């Protein structure tokens, strides 16, 4: 039976079928992690992102294509986890944009939606890397446009674009040496291929949607802390508005110019363009000038100007429930482990979003934390390279002023908090905290989940592995020996402090001989030991 058109009902089935199929294969995707350590989470992140999208798709009306794709885009963005999840959400965003006015999708329409999805995803990544999910999406879309010219039947069309996706996926190790060295293809690209295969299955005549697909409400434990009130305000007026009915000469990307202009007369600048509307937020002493700049782009709407100094005077008035009022600065940190959470608490972090390796929080998790913190400006410490993109997307979505400090590890997050000064303005704190990230070296000690060869090192399953700033630095069977070797690779003549955060796999008795050895080897360096309580990692190590 030939299928030349896809309607809203069939599109919904394709999305839910893709979700089911990805669920079955997410562990295979996780196993493609470049390093053989127990934190391969690409499959899990992509699946949880798609599950969040599927939840909204299920609830959406099947009356129109637009209602389905908008639910897909919105759900994926809110539920996006990790870099792969954020990129997937952007693929869906472009896909949805292309199909807004389509009543019945042809293969040509579908190919164009794939193209716009890839284009949108590339724009969302500051430094796109070829050999990743982005390449698979882009090349598949390019091939899909060619295939659509000769294939009007969706079943045949999908067979061909899946072949094209598989072909480019197989080439990803030739584009990224790190993939070739590990002997794997790109995990995100593989996830995208599984999504395409799952969607195609919904077009088979014998297809039946599995009613067991459950899209749970994702919740994450959080720890909320109190923090002190602050007083200094450099820029007195919080100015917000929307720019609608843009002038004909305003082109996509022009909002970057507006953002640059506003940065010269204020701080906490947020300028986000979406669907022909530009949202503006800035703290300034010249709100009139800000409005004049906005008028150059279009009509102003929803104008809101608040005198922050006046508000702040009210904040300092004693009340029975001070926690309902905003303070100047708040901090959110992503962390896992009871001990690490406690350390961040002691450093005046307001809110802990539980997450890290293998458990990346979603954009929605971060936004919920943002809404809880009663502060005018909020600093976010992702503390993991795979969470930075999610935090940046939350920054664009939120109505609040957010600053993402791109910390890639717990030691970097702690260094950033030590540099935080509530007595200076937000921009100065961003500079101080970001600069502090480079003052600390990070090590991790974990175990291998599979046999592998990397950088000339033969690694066997269950070997102890030491990673130095993300690269394998030591391998062996003895925890003490690997930890010692890793630290020796991290320490140099300028090192002053070694800090070990031990995980939930190590007892207090086991930590003592390792600590004594490190103190003996480095008598001129301060050695600190703290209970971190993190899973999967015997040690997180900081050298300053």
Secondary structure, DSSP 8 states (H G I E B T S, - for coil): -----B-HHHHHHHHHHHHHHHHHHHHHHHTT-SS-BTT--HHHHHHHHHHHHHHHHHHS-TT-HHHHHHHHHHHHHHH-BHHHHHHHHHHHHHHHHHTTT-SSB-HHHHHHHHHHHHHHHHHHSTT--TTSHHHHHHHHHHHHHHHHTT--SHHHHHHHHHHHHHHHHHTHHHH-HHHHHHT---HHHHHHHHHHHHHHHTTSTT----TT---------EEE---------SS-EEEEEEEES--TT--TTTHHHHHHHHHTSEEEEEEEEETTEEEEEEEES-HHHHHHHHHTTSEEEEEEEEEHHHHHHHHTS--S-GGGS-EEEEEEEEE-SHHHHHHHHHTT--EEEE-BTTB--BHHHHHHHHHHS-EEEEEEE--STTTHHHHHHHHHH-SSEEEEE---SHHHHHHHHHH--TTS-HHHHHHHHHHHGGG-EEEEEEEBSS-EEETTEEE-TT-EEEEETTEEEEEES-HHHHHHHHHHHH--TT--EEEEEE-TTS-HHHHHHHHHHHHHHTTTSEEEEEE---SS-SEEEEE-
